[in-house]
């Protein structure tokens, strides 16, 4: 790979910064709002801020203070990070440091990857962000490399290759630094690959361990795969996990089985569509829970695993929560993997009638059983895009609610015999597309995590693929595909403020504080799976092009 460093400004003109982000700083990220050091605004991925200067009464005075073009015509899904007055963000082919006060670019490190890489990326040419630790910024590249940059000047410190892209592998994930180890998960579940999660030495880039998400026949769980189907069994790990430093457990979701046709791989197919609780130093699996055994519909288990402390039946529980693409909202004891609750959070689910809390398994519907037995076509709800796709929900401990952008679509599903060809989709289905209603293609919902029921919901005619942010100020921030960035009352859902950013928002808003003033930052830049594949004519005139905008209260 050829690398080009665009060092727009040298370290001498950078704002005064410390050279290290310690493990203690990362651990405290959720409660120290002056910086945003981790993906998810804290190891627990709550995307909640204790800041309240911008609140229900003042949000109407929110004004843009700067905007910067980030030189990309692809989808902008990354979450920015903030450290000592500098914002760090990524695109699919560049990393940038930006003065948080002025929006002035401090340095830009760009790179090139082989042109064939784009054809091997399933669902958009994107990157979801970076990690900070010990004076270094870590990111992945679409052609399956992990790199470390010096945060002072963008100089590349090390580069490690995870695998070959020719088989269909790629990286879009933001790394996670847990107990000093840089952790990444691979993409490529649609291409007949075998998923894995890696641990890398933070200082040198040496690979410390690899945890395949599909076991070999002699390993635990290997008997859930017939023959040699495990070799191309899927189980990608393309979305960043969460970390509990007190338990020293990383919670990482795994994706779909390959091919989608389940008759090729009869059995539960561990560990597809699961959450793995792993030790960050070794990759050892401490426990697992499988959401959708033998998943035929690409429901995955990769959606974000949000930590919370909840009271359930009078007992305090340390939990992880997931709004799974299969339409059910799960609450799991993060100490031992025991399923505590599982409730539908979208309507008209027809592949299962519920989740058995004793066994943890789905209760499959008669239609689902018929499809399995006969291969009959099935119009399934939710679609492969899920009741909720990857864009992150937020949990507000003040309201006890989860705020999430959900989807409303069906899918025509018919299994057929698959054919494996290197570097092409390996699905084994007659895919006739996702079917969307004319109106209300999605909702912003305030969800009770213990029941799955919505306290309030706001419909979208064009579904939102923006992540959500919530604050102690009683607000919920989210964007939409037309570029509108909005703030809502966390208690009622009433829209209180909005601003047109200029392109579709599919990224991850953050908020932070400097000099006693609260700021809100969001990226815009249309792209992603809906914009690429649905052909929604209402988006035809939404401009492409990435930018980053920061807001603060005006006079």
C-alpha positions, 0 to 999 in steps of 0.5 A: 500500500502506498501512503501519503502524509499530508502534514498540514501543520507541524507539532509546534502549532498544535494546541498544547496537548499531553502525549498520552491517554492513560488507561484510567482516562479511558476508563473515566471517559463517560464521566469526564465530558471535557474529552471524548476519548472512546467510541461510544463516549465511554466504554459502556457505549451509552452515548450519554453526556452529563452535560446540561448547559444545552438543555430543553430551555436553551437548545433553541439558541444552538448555533453552528460555530464552524464547519470544515470539509473533510474531503470525501465523497463517500458516506461519513459514519465515523464518530469523532474523538476529542482530546485536549482541544483537538478533534480527531476523525476519520474517513475511508481514506484519511485521518484528520486532526482539527482545532476544536475551537476554530475548525482549522485542520491541523494535520491530515494523513491520507492513504491509498488502497488497491482499487479492487478493494471497493468491490469487496466492501459489502455495504458502503465505502466507510470507516467508523472511527478511531481509538486513542491511547498513549499518544497514538491514534489507531484506525483500520483501513478498508484493505484489512490493515490496522495502523497507528498514528502519532496524535501530534503530527499524524506520522504513521508509527506502525502498520499491521496486515490482518488478512488478504482482501481477495477472499472478501475481507475488509475493515470498517470498524473503530478499534477498541483499546481494552487493558492496553490491547488494541482490538479489531473485528473483521468484515466480510460475512457475505463473501464466504469468509470465516470471521475473527477478532484480533488483539494487537500490541498497542506499541508495536502492532504485533498480533497478540491473539486471534479469536476465530468466531467460527470454531474448528471441528475439534474446538468447543462448538465445532459440532454445530457445523456439518462437514467443512461448512465452518471454513466459510461460515461467516460470523464477521465482527464488524462493529466495535464492542464494549468493555467493562474494566472492573470485570476485565471483559470485552463484549463483542458481537458477531454477525451472520452465518454463511451462506444465508441458506440455513439448510447448507449449515444445519445446526446452531452454528456457533458463534454466529449472531452472538455476543462473546465475552472475551478477555482482552489480553488473550481473546479467551471466551469466558461466556457467550449468548447466541441471539439467532441460532442458524440465522437465515436472514442476516440478522447478525448479533453485531449491533452495539452492546450497551452497558447499564446498571438496572434494577430487575425484579428488585435486584441490581444487575450489571447488564448489556443491552442490544436492540437486535436486528431480529426485532427483539430487545435483549437485556443480558447479565454481563457478569455471566451471560444469563438472559434476563429479558427479551421483548419485541421493540418493532411491530409485526415480527413474524419469524418468531413469536417470542424468546424463551427466557429459560432456554434463551432460544427463539420460539419460531413461528409456524411460517418460519418452520415451514420455510425451514422444512420445505424451502418455501418463499417467506416474506419475513419481518424484519428484513435483513436490514433489521428492526434496527441496523448498526447506527447506535442507540443511546441510553439515558440513565436519568430517564431509564430509556433507550433512544434508537432509530428503528426500521420498518420493512419486509423482505422476500426470502427464498433459499436456493443452492449456493455457489462459492466464488472467491470475492463474490457474495455467497448467500444461497437465496433468491433475493428479491429485495427489501420492501418498504412502505410508502410512508413511515419507513422508520421511527425514532423511539424512546424504548423501555429496555425491560419491555421493549415498548416505546414511551414515544416515537417519531415516524420517518418517511425516509428512515434514519441511519444516524446514531443517537446522542442523549444528555443530562439536559433532557435532550436527544440528538439525531440526524436524517438522510436529508441532512437535518440534525435535530434535538428532541425532548427526551421525555416527550419526543417533541422536536425542539431544534433543527439545522440543515447540515448540507448532506445526509447524516449517517454518522455519530454525534458527540458533545463535549465541553471546553472553557465552561462551554458545551459543544455538539459536533456531528458529521454529514455525508450521505452514503451507506446501505440505504442510500446505495441500494434502495434507490429512494428518489427523494434522496436524488438531490441530496448533495454528496460530500463530507463535512464536520460541524460544531455547534454551541449556544449563541447569545 
